[in-house]
Amino acid sequence: MILDLVPENDPILSESIPSYNFGFGTASQQASELAKLLIENMYHHCGIGLSANQIGIPSRAFAMLVDNTPIVCFNPKILEESEEWIYNKEGCLSFPALVLKIKRPKAIAVTYQDQDDQTMLASFSDLSSRCFCHEMEHMDGYTFLDHVSDFQLKTARKKQHLTLRKIKRKEKRNG
């Protein structure tokens, strides 16, 4: 089932999402269904990561691509960050055409639960590290806007506006 992305001003994006409770029986089946739903919607919306709250589901889970393979992380935690941090451009499905330069750790060590409630330990670097951090922030009620100055955001918003206008004009011509 494809769900709409919540708009950037939706309050769910600024809420801290509580831990996912696997419980017994149907909760495990629900985790499996949520994992499938997240992956399906991530692909549909052309993302490399998607947090459950971005499609209106208040669950502490997200999907992301690691070496072109989807994984779903429930109750993720960052255990360690590398000393080296890197500035790079980032986008977000909830903020169409907005691109910001964000500082993130080059590498991280993490833990999370998979859809079967198994605890996983992993290390990510570069784009996977960036994506994990970005998606995890969604569940803590933060977005990538929280990392930039007002001036940087204003400049990026102007570019976003121009890009969206170009897209609309192109759609109008083709449509």
N, C-alpha and C positions, 0 to 999 in steps of 0.2 A: 504494500500500500504506500503510495507516494503522498507525503505530507508537504504542505507549504512551509517555507522557511518563515520564522517569526521576523517581523521587521525590527530594525535596530532600536526602536523606542519601546519595544515590548518589555514590561516589567520583569518577565521571567529571566531575561538576560542579566538583570542586576540582583538576582536572588542567589543566596548561597544554597546549593542543593544538598540535602542530607544524604548520608551514606545509603547505598542500595542494600536492602535487606533480602538476602536470598531465601531465608526461611526454609520451609519444607514444601514438597509437592508442587503445587501450581506455580510457586515463586520461581522455581528452577526453569519450568517451561516458559514462564514469562520472560526470564532473562534470555533464553534462547531466541524467543520471538523478537525481543527488543534488539538483540544483536543483529538479526537478519534485517530488521526494519532500518536500523542505523546504516548498515552497509548499503542496502538498496537505495536509501535516500542520499547517502554520500555520493554514490555513483550518479544518480539521477541529476543531482544539483551540481555535478562536475567539481566536487571538492576532493581534497586529500585528507580531510578530517571533518567530522561533524559531531557535535555534542548533542545529547538528547534534548536539552532545553532549546536548542536552535530550531527544533521542529515541534516545540510546545509540550514536550514530555519532561516533567520534573524528576528525572532519574539521574543519578550520578554515574553516567556512562557516556563513552564516546567511541566512535569508530575512527580509524586512521589507516592510511596506507604506509606500510614499511616495505621498502623494496618491491613496490607494486603488489603487495599482498595485504589484504585487509585484516586488521585485528580489531577487537573490541575490548575496551578497558573499563571495568567496573571498579569503583572506589580507588582510583589511581592516586599514587603518592610519589613525590620526588624524594629520593633518599639522599642523593648527592648531585652536586653540580660541578662541572669543571671550572677551573680558575679562568680559563679563556672564554670570553664572551664575544659575540659577533653581532654587528649591526647588519640587517638585511631587510629587504622589502617583504611585506606581509599583506595578505588580503584576508577577507573573512566573508563567508557566504551570507551572513546577516547584514553586511555592509557592502552592497553591490558596487563594484568599480572603485572602492576606496582602497588606496594602497599607502601604507605607512612604513617607515623605516624603524624597526624595533630591535632593541638589544636583547639577545637571548644567550643562554649558555651554549657553548659549542657541543657539549656532551652532558648527558645526565644518566644516572642510575635510578631505576624506578621499580616500584612494585604495584601490582594491580591484580584484580581477580578476573579470570576469564568467565565466559558465559556458563561454565560448569562449576563455578565457585572454587576453582583451583587458584591458589596464589601463584602468581608469576613474578619472576625477577627478570629484569631486562636492562640493557644499556642501549641508549640511542645517541646518535650524533648527527650533526648537520641538520638537514631538513626534517628528519624524524624527531630530533630533539626539539626543534622549533615548533613542530606541529603538536607534539605531546604537551608542551608548555602552554601553547595557545588554547588548545581544547580544554585542558585542565582549568585554566583561568575562567572559562565560561561557567564551569560548575561552582566556582567560588564567587560568582557575581561580578566578575571583571571582564573587560574586553580590551582589545589592543589599543583602544582610544586612551586608556588609562596610562599608557607609556609615553605619550607625546605631549609636547607643550601646546598651548593654545595657538601659537603662531604656526607650528607644524601642522596642526589639525586644520586650521583655516586654509593654508596653502593646499593641503591634500584635498579638502572639500571642493575647492575651485576646480582642481583637476578631475575630481569625481563627477562634478556637475557637467563639465565639458564632455567627458567620456560617455555619460548617460545620454546626453543630448545627441551625440554622434550615433549611438546605438539605436535610439528612437527614430532618428532620420533614416538610418539604414533599414530598419524594420518597416517603416512606412513605405519606402521605395520598393521593398521586396514583397510587401504584403498586401 
